[in-house]
Amino acid sequence: MIQKSRFAPSPTGYLHLGNARTALFAWLAARHDGGHFLLRIEDTDRERSPQQYEDALLEDLRWLGLDWDEGPDCGGDFGPYRQMERLGIYGELYQRLLDAHLAYPCYCTPEMLAAEREAQRAAGRAPRYSGRCRELDAAARAELEALGRQPSLRFRVASTGRLRVDDLIWGEREYSLEDLGDFVIRRSDGSPAFFFANAVDDALMGVDLVLRGEDHLSNTPRQILILQALGMKAPTYGHLPLLLGSDGQPLSKRHGAASLRDLRAEGFLPEAVRNYLARLGHHYGEADGRLLTDEELRREFRLDAIGRAPAHFDLAQLEHWQAQAVQSSTTEQLAQWLAPVLDESLSPAERLAFVELIRPNIRFPAQARDWLQRFVRDPEPDEEALDVLRETPEAFWMVAAATFEAENGDWKDWVTALQEASGRRGRALFQPLRAALTGRLHGPELAGWCRLLGAERCRQRLSQAGRRARVAV
Ligand SMILES: Nc1ncnc2c1ncn2[C@@H]1O[C@H](COP(=O)(O)OP(=O)(O)OP(=O)(O)O)[C@@H](O)[C@H]1O
Protein backbone atom coordinates (compact mmCIF):
# COMPACT_ATOMS: atom_id res chain seq x y z
CA MET A 1 0.00 0.00 0.00
CA ILE A 2 1.35 3.39 -1.01
CA GLN A 3 0.93 5.95 1.75
CA LYS A 4 2.37 8.96 -0.01
CA SER A 5 3.90 9.72 -3.38
CA ARG A 6 5.01 13.01 -4.81
CA PHE A 7 5.94 15.13 -7.78
CA ALA A 8 8.98 17.34 -7.30
CA PRO A 9 9.64 19.50 -10.36
CA SER A 10 12.13 22.31 -10.75
CA PRO A 11 10.28 25.48 -11.83
CA THR A 12 12.70 26.15 -14.66
CA GLY A 13 10.23 26.21 -17.54
CA TYR A 14 6.78 25.10 -18.55
CA LEU A 15 5.87 21.47 -17.92
CA HIS A 16 6.21 19.24 -20.97
CA LEU A 17 4.50 15.92 -21.59
CA GLY A 18 7.41 13.95 -20.12
CA ASN A 19 7.13 15.81 -16.81
CA ALA A 20 3.36 15.52 -16.96
CA ARG A 21 3.49 11.76 -17.51
CA THR A 22 5.79 11.37 -14.51
CA ALA A 23 3.47 13.52 -12.38
CA LEU A 24 0.41 11.62 -13.55
CA PHE A 25 1.91 8.19 -12.79
CA ALA A 26 2.96 9.30 -9.31
CA TRP A 27 -0.53 10.67 -8.72
CA LEU A 28 -2.27 7.57 -10.08
CA ALA A 29 -0.09 5.31 -7.93
CA ALA A 30 -1.00 7.26 -4.78
CA ARG A 31 -4.68 7.62 -5.57
CA HIS A 32 -5.01 3.97 -6.57
CA ASP A 33 -4.25 3.06 -2.97
CA GLY A 34 -6.09 6.01 -1.43
CA GLY A 35 -2.70 7.47 -0.53
CA HIS A 36 -1.55 11.10 -0.27
CA PHE A 37 0.05 13.05 -3.05
CA LEU A 38 2.37 15.96 -2.46
CA LEU A 39 3.86 18.64 -4.61
CA ARG A 40 7.30 20.00 -3.79
CA ILE A 41 9.01 22.77 -5.68
CA GLU A 42 12.72 22.17 -6.22
CA ASP A 43 13.75 25.77 -6.77
CA THR A 44 17.41 25.49 -5.83
CA ASP A 45 18.52 26.72 -9.23
CA ARG A 46 17.69 30.28 -8.28
CA GLU A 47 18.51 31.94 -11.55
CA ARG A 48 16.31 29.62 -13.57
CA SER A 49 13.33 29.56 -11.19
CA PRO A 50 11.21 32.71 -11.58
CA GLN A 51 7.84 32.71 -9.78
CA GLN A 52 5.98 32.71 -13.09
CA TYR A 53 7.07 29.10 -13.72
CA GLU A 54 5.93 27.92 -10.32
CA ASP A 55 2.49 29.51 -10.85
CA ALA A 56 2.25 27.98 -14.31
CA LEU A 57 3.26 24.58 -13.01
CA LEU A 58 0.47 24.50 -10.43
CA GLU A 59 -2.05 25.73 -12.97
CA ASP A 60 -0.98 23.15 -15.56
CA LEU A 61 -1.11 20.25 -13.11
CA ARG A 62 -4.58 21.30 -12.00
CA TRP A 63 -5.68 21.57 -15.60
CA LEU A 64 -4.46 18.02 -16.17
CA GLY A 65 -6.74 16.97 -13.31
CA LEU A 66 -4.19 16.35 -10.57
CA ASP A 67 -4.72 17.44 -7.01
CA TRP A 68 -2.44 17.30 -3.99
CA ASP A 69 -2.85 17.14 -0.25
CA GLU A 70 0.36 19.00 0.56
CA GLY A 71 2.11 21.64 -1.48
CA PRO A 72 3.39 25.22 -1.68
CA ASP A 73 -0.10 26.62 -2.16
CA CYS A 74 -2.01 24.58 0.43
CA GLY A 75 0.71 23.88 3.00
CA GLY A 76 0.75 20.69 5.06
CA ASP A 77 2.35 19.13 8.12
CA PHE A 78 5.77 18.66 6.57
CA GLY A 79 6.35 22.05 4.91
CA PRO A 80 7.64 24.35 3.72
CA TYR A 81 7.24 22.84 0.25
CA ARG A 82 9.70 25.05 -1.59
CA GLN A 83 13.26 23.92 -1.12
CA MET A 84 14.74 27.41 -0.86
CA GLU A 85 12.53 27.88 2.22
CA ARG A 86 14.06 24.78 3.82
CA LEU A 87 17.69 25.92 4.04
CA GLY A 88 17.56 25.93 7.86
CA ILE A 89 16.51 22.28 7.88
CA TYR A 90 19.30 21.32 5.50
CA GLY A 91 21.81 23.34 7.58
CA GLU A 92 21.19 21.18 10.65
CA LEU A 93 21.54 17.99 8.65
CA TYR A 94 24.81 19.18 7.08
CA GLN A 95 26.13 19.85 10.55
CA ARG A 96 25.20 16.34 11.66
CA LEU A 97 27.11 14.87 8.75
CA LEU A 98 30.10 17.12 9.45
CA ASP A 99 30.09 16.17 13.13
CA ALA A 100 30.02 12.49 12.20
CA HIS A 101 32.91 12.99 9.69
CA LEU A 102 30.58 11.85 6.93
CA ALA A 103 30.98 15.13 5.06
CA TYR A 104 33.85 17.56 4.59
CA PRO A 105 34.41 20.97 2.99
CA CYS A 106 35.94 20.83 -0.47
CA TYR A 107 37.92 23.81 -1.81
CA CYS A 108 38.59 22.52 -5.28
CA THR A 109 37.73 25.05 -7.98
CA PRO A 110 35.68 24.11 -11.06
CA GLU A 111 38.90 24.39 -13.12
CA MET A 112 40.75 21.98 -10.84
CA LEU A 113 37.88 19.49 -11.00
CA ALA A 114 37.63 19.74 -14.77
CA ALA A 115 41.38 19.11 -15.14
CA GLU A 116 41.11 16.13 -12.80
CA ARG A 117 38.28 14.62 -14.83
CA GLU A 118 40.15 15.20 -18.06
CA ALA A 119 43.24 13.42 -16.74
CA GLN A 120 41.15 10.48 -15.57
CA ARG A 121 39.44 10.23 -18.94
CA ALA A 122 42.77 10.37 -20.75
CA ALA A 123 44.00 7.50 -18.55
CA GLY A 124 40.90 5.50 -19.50
CA ARG A 125 39.35 5.72 -16.04
CA ALA A 126 35.82 6.75 -15.15
CA PRO A 127 35.80 10.31 -13.78
CA ARG A 128 35.25 10.62 -10.06
CA TYR A 129 36.44 12.95 -7.33
CA SER A 130 40.04 12.20 -6.34
CA GLY A 131 39.52 12.94 -2.64
CA ARG A 132 42.00 15.81 -2.62
CA CYS A 133 40.20 17.72 0.20
CA ARG A 134 39.19 14.60 2.15
CA GLU A 135 41.83 14.79 4.84
CA LEU A 136 42.64 18.50 5.02
CA ASP A 137 43.45 19.62 8.54
CA ALA A 138 42.17 22.81 10.15
CA ALA A 139 45.32 24.77 9.20
CA ALA A 140 45.10 23.76 5.53
CA ARG A 141 41.43 24.73 5.43
CA ALA A 142 42.12 28.11 7.04
CA GLU A 143 44.81 28.76 4.45
CA LEU A 144 42.45 28.02 1.56
CA GLU A 145 39.73 30.15 3.10
CA ALA A 146 42.19 32.99 3.48
CA LEU A 147 42.62 32.78 -0.29
CA GLY A 148 38.90 33.52 -0.58
CA ARG A 149 37.88 30.02 -1.60
CA GLN A 150 34.25 29.22 -0.81
CA PRO A 151 34.02 25.52 -0.03
CA SER A 152 31.35 23.15 -1.17
CA LEU A 153 30.41 20.27 1.09
CA ARG A 154 31.16 16.72 -0.01
CA PHE A 155 29.68 13.50 1.20
CA ARG A 156 32.29 10.92 2.14
CA VAL A 157 31.69 7.60 0.42
CA ALA A 158 33.41 4.47 1.75
CA SER A 159 36.14 3.41 -0.65
CA THR A 160 35.22 -0.24 -0.57
CA GLY A 161 31.96 -2.13 -0.52
CA ARG A 162 28.88 -2.43 -2.66
CA LEU A 163 25.36 -1.07 -2.47
CA ARG A 164 22.26 -2.91 -3.66
CA VAL A 165 19.40 -0.80 -4.90
CA ASP A 166 16.02 -2.19 -5.70
CA ASP A 167 13.96 -0.40 -8.33
CA LEU A 168 10.30 -1.04 -8.99
CA ILE A 169 10.80 -0.96 -12.73
CA TRP A 170 14.43 -1.96 -13.26
CA GLY A 171 14.76 -4.56 -10.49
CA GLU A 172 17.85 -4.93 -8.35
CA ARG A 173 21.11 -3.22 -9.28
CA GLU A 174 24.42 -3.30 -7.52
CA TYR A 175 26.89 -0.43 -7.34
CA SER A 176 30.52 -0.39 -6.30
CA LEU A 177 31.02 2.41 -3.76
CA GLU A 178 34.48 3.06 -5.11
CA ASP A 179 32.99 4.04 -8.46
CA LEU A 180 30.67 6.59 -6.89
CA GLY A 181 33.35 8.80 -5.36
CA ASP A 182 32.69 11.57 -2.84
CA PHE A 183 30.00 13.90 -4.14
CA VAL A 184 28.81 17.44 -3.47
CA ILE A 185 25.80 17.85 -1.19
CA ARG A 186 26.01 21.64 -0.76
CA ARG A 187 27.27 23.89 -3.51
CA SER A 188 29.88 26.55 -2.82
CA ASP A 189 27.17 29.25 -3.00
CA GLY A 190 25.42 27.55 -0.05
CA SER A 191 22.54 26.09 -2.04
CA PRO A 192 21.72 22.41 -1.55
CA ALA A 193 22.68 19.94 -4.27
CA PHE A 194 19.90 17.95 -5.85
CA PHE A 195 21.08 14.60 -4.44
CA PHE A 196 20.80 15.90 -0.94
CA ALA A 197 17.71 18.10 -0.77
CA ASN A 198 15.65 15.76 -2.89
CA ALA A 199 16.51 12.68 -0.81
CA VAL A 200 16.15 14.19 2.64
CA ASP A 201 12.92 15.98 1.74
CA ASP A 202 11.31 12.74 0.60
CA ALA A 203 12.30 11.09 3.87
CA LEU A 204 11.30 14.07 6.06
CA MET A 205 7.97 14.40 4.28
CA GLY A 206 7.08 10.74 4.75
CA VAL A 207 7.13 9.87 1.04
CA ASP A 208 7.22 6.11 0.60
CA LEU A 209 7.05 5.97 -3.22
CA VAL A 210 9.23 8.02 -5.56
CA LEU A 211 8.27 7.62 -9.20
CA ARG A 212 10.49 9.78 -11.37
CA GLY A 213 12.18 9.85 -14.74
CA GLU A 214 14.92 7.43 -15.67
CA ASP A 215 17.29 10.42 -15.82
CA HIS A 216 17.52 10.03 -12.03
CA LEU A 217 18.30 6.32 -11.97
CA SER A 218 22.02 6.83 -11.42
CA ASN A 219 21.36 9.30 -8.58
CA THR A 220 19.62 6.73 -6.44
CA PRO A 221 22.65 5.02 -4.85
CA ARG A 222 24.03 8.39 -3.72
CA GLN A 223 20.68 9.36 -2.30
CA ILE A 224 20.37 6.10 -0.41
CA LEU A 225 23.84 6.60 1.07
CA ILE A 226 22.81 10.03 2.35
CA LEU A 227 19.65 8.66 3.92
CA GLN A 228 21.55 5.78 5.52
CA ALA A 229 24.09 8.20 6.96
CA LEU A 230 21.30 10.29 8.49
CA GLY A 231 19.39 7.26 9.75
CA MET A 232 16.44 8.08 7.51
CA LYS A 233 14.17 5.61 5.77
CA ALA A 234 14.57 5.42 2.00
CA PRO A 235 11.40 5.36 -0.10
CA THR A 236 10.75 2.79 -2.78
CA TYR A 237 12.11 4.15 -6.05
CA GLY A 238 10.74 3.52 -9.52
CA HIS A 239 12.34 5.11 -12.58
CA LEU A 240 10.05 5.64 -15.53
CA PRO A 241 11.45 5.39 -19.05
CA LEU A 242 11.77 8.85 -20.51
CA LEU A 243 9.41 10.27 -23.08
CA LEU A 244 11.32 10.99 -26.28
CA GLY A 245 10.61 13.57 -28.95
CA SER A 246 10.57 12.96 -32.70
CA ASP A 247 14.35 13.56 -32.75
CA GLY A 248 14.82 10.60 -30.40
CA GLN A 249 16.00 12.89 -27.59
CA PRO A 250 14.24 13.02 -24.19
CA LEU A 251 11.75 15.85 -23.94
CA SER A 252 13.28 18.52 -21.74
CA LYS A 253 12.34 21.98 -20.53
CA ARG A 254 15.80 23.16 -21.43
CA HIS A 255 15.34 22.08 -25.04
CA GLY A 256 11.99 23.76 -25.38
CA ALA A 257 9.77 20.66 -25.66
CA ALA A 258 6.13 21.42 -26.48
CA SER A 259 4.54 22.33 -23.18
CA LEU A 260 1.33 21.25 -21.60
CA ARG A 261 0.11 24.82 -21.97
CA ASP A 262 0.83 24.81 -25.71
CA LEU A 263 -1.40 21.74 -26.04
CA ARG A 264 -4.05 23.38 -23.91
CA ALA A 265 -3.94 26.52 -26.08
CA GLU A 266 -4.44 24.34 -29.16
CA GLY A 267 -7.57 23.01 -27.53
CA PHE A 268 -6.53 19.58 -26.31
CA LEU A 269 -8.84 18.35 -23.58
CA PRO A 270 -7.34 17.25 -20.27
CA GLU A 271 -9.17 13.89 -20.49
CA ALA A 272 -7.44 13.23 -23.80
CA VAL A 273 -4.00 14.15 -22.47
CA ARG A 274 -4.57 12.03 -19.34
CA ASN A 275 -5.67 9.02 -21.34
CA TYR A 276 -2.76 9.38 -23.72
CA LEU A 277 -0.14 9.79 -21.00
CA ALA A 278 -1.53 7.06 -18.76
CA ARG A 279 -0.86 4.53 -21.52
CA LEU A 280 2.70 5.55 -22.25
CA GLY A 281 4.57 2.58 -20.88
CA HIS A 282 1.59 1.34 -18.89
CA HIS A 283 -1.02 -1.18 -19.98
CA TYR A 284 -4.61 -1.09 -18.94
CA GLY A 285 -5.27 -4.60 -20.20
CA GLU A 286 -8.73 -5.07 -21.66
CA ALA A 287 -9.66 -1.47 -20.97
CA ASP A 288 -6.74 -0.21 -23.09
CA GLY A 289 -8.84 0.57 -26.13
CA ARG A 290 -11.41 2.93 -24.69
CA LEU A 291 -11.34 6.32 -23.07
CA LEU A 292 -11.21 5.76 -19.33
CA THR A 293 -12.71 8.07 -16.75
CA ASP A 294 -10.56 9.53 -14.07
CA GLU A 295 -11.91 7.02 -11.61
CA GLU A 296 -11.12 4.11 -13.95
CA LEU A 297 -7.61 5.37 -14.66
CA ARG A 298 -6.94 5.38 -10.94
CA ARG A 299 -8.63 2.11 -10.15
CA GLU A 300 -6.96 0.15 -12.94
CA PHE A 301 -3.48 1.62 -12.53
CA ARG A 302 -0.88 -0.97 -11.56
CA LEU A 303 2.75 -0.33 -10.74
CA ASP A 304 3.67 -3.75 -12.10
CA ALA A 305 2.14 -2.86 -15.48
CA ILE A 306 4.81 -0.21 -16.13
CA GLY A 307 7.23 -1.22 -18.88
CA ARG A 308 10.89 -0.40 -19.48
CA ALA A 309 10.82 0.63 -23.12
CA PRO A 310 11.29 4.34 -23.82
CA ALA A 311 8.09 5.99 -25.00
CA HIS A 312 8.00 8.11 -28.14
CA PHE A 313 5.71 11.09 -28.38
CA ASP A 314 3.09 10.28 -30.99
CA LEU A 315 0.82 13.13 -32.01
CA ALA A 316 -1.53 10.81 -33.93
CA GLN A 317 -2.18 8.82 -30.75
CA LEU A 318 -2.79 11.96 -28.74
CA GLU A 319 -5.24 13.16 -31.40
CA HIS A 320 -6.96 9.78 -31.29
CA TRP A 321 -7.66 10.27 -27.58
CA GLN A 322 -8.71 13.84 -28.28
CA ALA A 323 -11.36 12.58 -30.71
CA GLN A 324 -12.54 10.08 -28.09
CA ALA A 325 -12.67 12.75 -25.42
CA VAL A 326 -14.73 15.05 -27.65
CA GLN A 327 -17.16 12.20 -28.35
CA SER A 328 -17.63 11.39 -24.70
CA SER A 329 -17.98 14.93 -23.34
CA THR A 330 -21.43 16.12 -22.37
CA THR A 331 -23.04 18.82 -24.50
CA GLU A 332 -22.51 21.34 -21.71
CA GLN A 333 -18.83 20.45 -21.41
CA LEU A 334 -18.39 20.86 -25.14
CA ALA A 335 -20.17 24.20 -25.13
CA GLN A 336 -17.95 25.39 -22.30
CA TRP A 337 -14.79 24.19 -24.06
CA LEU A 338 -15.87 25.94 -27.26
CA ALA A 339 -17.19 29.06 -25.54
CA PRO A 340 -14.23 31.22 -26.64
CA VAL A 341 -14.93 30.50 -30.32
CA LEU A 342 -18.72 30.37 -30.31
CA ASP A 343 -20.27 33.49 -31.69
CA GLU A 344 -22.35 35.87 -29.67
CA SER A 345 -24.92 35.63 -32.45
CA LEU A 346 -26.00 32.18 -31.24
CA SER A 347 -28.57 32.05 -28.47
CA PRO A 348 -27.77 29.74 -25.52
CA ALA A 349 -30.15 27.08 -26.90
CA GLU A 350 -28.68 27.39 -30.41
CA ARG A 351 -25.19 26.99 -28.98
CA LEU A 352 -26.06 23.67 -27.40
CA ALA A 353 -27.76 22.43 -30.56
CA PHE A 354 -24.85 23.65 -32.67
CA VAL A 355 -22.14 21.91 -30.62
CA GLU A 356 -24.13 18.68 -30.72
CA LEU A 357 -24.46 19.01 -34.46
CA ILE A 358 -20.76 19.54 -35.13
CA ARG A 359 -19.49 17.14 -32.42
CA PRO A 360 -18.68 14.29 -34.87
CA ASN A 361 -16.81 16.71 -37.13
CA ILE A 362 -14.47 18.42 -34.72
CA ARG A 363 -11.49 17.61 -32.61
CA PHE A 364 -10.32 21.15 -31.94
CA PRO A 365 -11.90 24.55 -31.36
CA ALA A 366 -10.40 25.86 -34.60
CA GLN A 367 -12.58 23.39 -36.51
CA ALA A 368 -15.63 24.53 -34.55
CA ARG A 369 -14.77 28.10 -35.50
CA ASP A 370 -14.69 27.13 -39.14
CA TRP A 371 -18.11 25.44 -38.94
CA LEU A 372 -19.52 28.40 -37.08
CA GLN A 373 -18.36 30.76 -39.80
CA ARG A 374 -19.98 28.51 -42.38
CA PHE A 375 -23.11 28.60 -40.30
CA VAL A 376 -23.52 32.29 -39.56
CA ARG A 377 -22.30 33.68 -42.88
CA ASP A 378 -22.85 32.51 -46.44
CA PRO A 379 -20.06 29.97 -46.70
CA GLU A 380 -17.26 30.39 -49.19
CA PRO A 381 -17.13 26.97 -50.91
CA ASP A 382 -13.81 25.14 -50.81
CA GLU A 383 -12.26 23.73 -54.02
CA GLU A 384 -14.10 20.41 -53.97
CA ALA A 385 -17.44 22.03 -53.21
CA LEU A 386 -16.88 24.60 -55.92
CA ASP A 387 -16.31 21.85 -58.48
CA VAL A 388 -19.59 20.22 -57.53
CA LEU A 389 -21.44 23.53 -57.66
CA ARG A 390 -19.99 24.27 -61.11
CA GLU A 391 -21.13 20.88 -62.38
CA THR A 392 -24.67 21.24 -61.07
CA PRO A 393 -27.04 22.90 -63.59
CA GLU A 394 -29.25 25.83 -62.72
CA ALA A 395 -32.32 23.66 -63.35
CA PHE A 396 -31.49 21.53 -60.32
CA TRP A 397 -31.40 24.61 -58.06
CA MET A 398 -34.73 25.82 -59.43
CA VAL A 399 -36.32 22.48 -58.60
CA ALA A 400 -34.60 22.46 -55.24
CA ALA A 401 -35.99 25.92 -54.39
CA ALA A 402 -39.47 25.06 -55.62
CA THR A 403 -39.71 21.78 -53.69
CA PHE A 404 -38.28 23.48 -50.61
CA GLU A 405 -41.17 25.98 -50.70
CA ALA A 406 -43.75 23.31 -51.49
CA GLU A 407 -42.68 21.20 -48.52
CA ASN A 408 -42.32 24.17 -46.18
CA GLY A 409 -38.66 23.41 -45.67
CA ASP A 410 -39.37 20.10 -43.96
CA TRP A 411 -36.14 18.18 -44.57
CA LYS A 412 -37.57 14.70 -45.08
CA ASP A 413 -40.43 15.72 -47.30
CA TRP A 414 -38.20 18.11 -49.20
CA VAL A 415 -35.57 15.49 -49.96
CA THR A 416 -38.22 12.99 -51.10
CA ALA A 417 -39.84 15.55 -53.38
CA LEU A 418 -36.51 16.72 -54.74
CA GLN A 419 -35.44 13.14 -55.42
CA GLU A 420 -38.57 12.58 -57.50
CA ALA A 421 -38.48 15.90 -59.28
CA SER A 422 -34.75 15.86 -60.12
CA GLY A 423 -34.26 12.14 -60.67
CA ARG A 424 -31.13 12.38 -58.50
CA ARG A 425 -30.42 10.26 -55.44
CA GLY A 426 -27.54 9.43 -53.11
CA ARG A 427 -24.33 11.42 -53.65
CA ALA A 428 -25.66 13.08 -56.80
CA LEU A 429 -28.41 14.59 -54.70
CA PHE A 430 -26.69 15.28 -51.42
CA GLN A 431 -23.33 16.57 -52.59
CA PRO A 432 -24.71 19.68 -54.32
CA LEU A 433 -27.01 20.34 -51.36
CA ARG A 434 -24.14 19.99 -48.92
CA ALA A 435 -21.93 22.19 -51.09
CA ALA A 436 -24.62 24.88 -51.25
CA LEU A 437 -25.59 24.77 -47.58
CA THR A 438 -22.17 24.33 -45.94
CA GLY A 439 -19.57 25.11 -48.61
CA ARG A 440 -17.93 21.70 -48.11
CA LEU A 441 -18.56 18.12 -49.20
CA HIS A 442 -18.14 16.56 -45.75
CA GLY A 443 -19.50 17.72 -42.46
CA PRO A 444 -22.33 17.72 -39.98
CA GLU A 445 -25.55 15.90 -40.58
CA LEU A 446 -27.44 17.98 -43.18
CA ALA A 447 -30.97 17.62 -41.78
CA GLY A 448 -29.90 19.07 -38.43
CA TRP A 449 -27.82 21.76 -40.14
CA CYS A 450 -30.84 22.88 -42.18
CA ARG A 451 -33.16 22.83 -39.21
CA LEU A 452 -30.80 25.00 -37.19
CA LEU A 453 -30.03 27.28 -40.11
CA GLY A 454 -33.72 28.05 -40.54
CA ALA A 455 -35.80 28.28 -43.73
CA GLU A 456 -34.73 31.80 -44.66
CA ARG A 457 -31.01 31.11 -44.71
CA CYS A 458 -31.52 27.77 -46.51
CA ARG A 459 -33.48 29.61 -49.18
CA GLN A 460 -30.75 32.21 -49.58
CA ARG A 461 -28.07 29.54 -49.95
CA LEU A 462 -30.05 27.62 -52.55
CA SER A 463 -30.64 30.72 -54.61
CA GLN A 464 -26.98 31.72 -54.23
CA ALA A 465 -26.05 28.29 -55.67
CA GLY A 466 -28.51 28.89 -58.52
CA ARG A 467 -26.90 32.26 -59.29
CA ARG A 468 -23.46 30.67 -59.27
CA ALA A 469 -24.67 28.03 -61.76
CA ARG A 470 -26.05 30.73 -64.02
CA VAL A 471 -22.77 32.65 -63.99
CA ALA A 472 -20.84 29.44 -64.63
CA VAL A 473 -22.80 28.72 -67.84
N1 LIG B 1 11.47 13.37 -21.10
C1 LIG B 1 10.99 12.99 -19.92
N2 LIG B 1 10.18 11.92 -19.82
C2 LIG B 1 9.67 11.53 -18.63
N3 LIG B 1 9.93 12.16 -17.46
C3 LIG B 1 10.74 13.23 -17.50
C4 LIG B 1 11.32 13.70 -18.72
N4 LIG B 1 12.06 14.79 -18.44
C5 LIG B 1 11.98 14.98 -17.10
N5 LIG B 1 11.18 14.06 -16.54
C6 LIG B 1 10.84 13.91 -15.12
O1 LIG B 1 10.02 15.00 -14.73
C7 LIG B 1 10.24 15.27 -13.34
C8 LIG B 1 10.47 16.76 -13.15
O2 LIG B 1 11.72 17.05 -13.72
P1 LIG B 1 12.34 18.47 -13.92
O3 LIG B 1 11.46 19.49 -13.35
O4 LIG B 1 13.77 18.44 -13.50
O5 LIG B 1 12.23 18.59 -15.51
P2 LIG B 1 13.21 18.54 -16.77
O6 LIG B 1 12.34 18.46 -17.97
O7 LIG B 1 14.22 17.46 -16.55
O8 LIG B 1 13.82 19.97 -16.72
P3 LIG B 1 15.22 20.52 -17.18
O9 LIG B 1 15.21 20.49 -18.69
O10 LIG B 1 15.19 21.91 -16.62
O11 LIG B 1 16.24 19.61 -16.55
C9 LIG B 1 11.40 14.38 -12.92
O12 LIG B 1 10.88 13.23 -12.28
C10 LIG B 1 12.05 14.01 -14.23
O13 LIG B 1 12.71 12.76 -14.14
The ligand as an SDF file (V2000), in Angstrom:
LIG
                    3D

 31 33  0  0  0  0  0  0  0  0999 V2000
   11.4740   13.3670  -21.1040 N   0  0  0  0  0  0  0  0  0  0  0  0
   10.9910   12.9870  -19.9240 C   0  0  0  0  0  0  0  0  0  0  0  0
   10.1840   11.9160  -19.8190 N   0  0  0  0  0  0  0  0  0  0  0  0
    9.6690   11.5320  -18.6260 C   0  0  0  0  0  0  0  0  0  0  0  0
    9.9260   12.1570  -17.4590 N   0  0  0  0  0  0  0  0  0  0  0  0
   10.7420   13.2300  -17.5000 C   0  0  0  0  0  0  0  0  0  0  0  0
   11.3190   13.7030  -18.7190 C   0  0  0  0  0  0  0  0  0  0  0  0
   12.0630   14.7950  -18.4360 N   0  0  0  0  0  0  0  0  0  0  0  0
   11.9760   14.9800  -17.1040 C   0  0  0  0  0  0  0  0  0  0  0  0
   11.1810   14.0600  -16.5370 N   0  0  0  0  0  0  0  0  0  0  0  0
   10.8430   13.9150  -15.1240 C   0  0  0  0  0  0  0  0  0  0  0  0
   10.0180   14.9990  -14.7290 O   0  0  0  0  0  0  0  0  0  0  0  0
   10.2380   15.2670  -13.3450 C   0  0  0  0  0  0  0  0  0  0  0  0
   10.4720   16.7580  -13.1500 C   0  0  0  0  0  0  0  0  0  0  0  0
   11.7230   17.0530  -13.7180 O   0  0  0  0  0  0  0  0  0  0  0  0
   12.3450   18.4660  -13.9180 P   0  0  0  0  0  0  0  0  0  0  0  0
   11.4640   19.4870  -13.3450 O   0  0  0  0  0  0  0  0  0  0  0  0
   13.7690   18.4360  -13.5050 O   0  0  0  0  0  0  0  0  0  0  0  0
   12.2320   18.5950  -15.5090 O   0  0  0  0  0  0  0  0  0  0  0  0
   13.2060   18.5400  -16.7670 P   0  0  0  0  0  0  0  0  0  0  0  0
   12.3380   18.4610  -17.9680 O   0  0  0  0  0  0  0  0  0  0  0  0
   14.2210   17.4570  -16.5510 O   0  0  0  0  0  0  0  0  0  0  0  0
   13.8210   19.9650  -16.7200 O   0  0  0  0  0  0  0  0  0  0  0  0
   15.2210   20.5240  -17.1810 P   0  0  0  0  0  0  0  0  0  0  0  0
   15.2090   20.4870  -18.6930 O   0  0  0  0  0  0  0  0  0  0  0  0
   15.1880   21.9100  -16.6160 O   0  0  0  0  0  0  0  0  0  0  0  0
   16.2420   19.6100  -16.5530 O   0  0  0  0  0  0  0  0  0  0  0  0
   11.4030   14.3820  -12.9240 C   0  0  0  0  0  0  0  0  0  0  0  0
   10.8820   13.2330  -12.2810 O   0  0  0  0  0  0  0  0  0  0  0  0
   12.0490   14.0110  -14.2350 C   0  0  0  0  0  0  0  0  0  0  0  0
   12.7090   12.7650  -14.1390 O   0  0  0  0  0  0  0  0  0  0  0  0
  1  2  1  0
  2  3  1  0
  2  7  2  0
  3  4  2  0
  4  5  1  0
  5  6  2  0
  6  7  1  0
  6 10  1  0
  7  8  1  0
  8  9  2  0
  9 10  1  0
 10 11  1  0
 11 12  1  0
 11 30  1  0
 12 13  1  0
 13 14  1  0
 13 28  1  0
 14 15  1  0
 15 16  1  0
 16 17  2  0
 16 18  1  0
 16 19  1  0
 19 20  1  0
 20 21  2  0
 20 22  1  0
 20 23  1  0
 23 24  1  0
 24 25  2  0
 24 26  1  0
 24 27  1  0
 28 29  1  0
 28 30  1  0
 30 31  1  0
M  END
$$$$
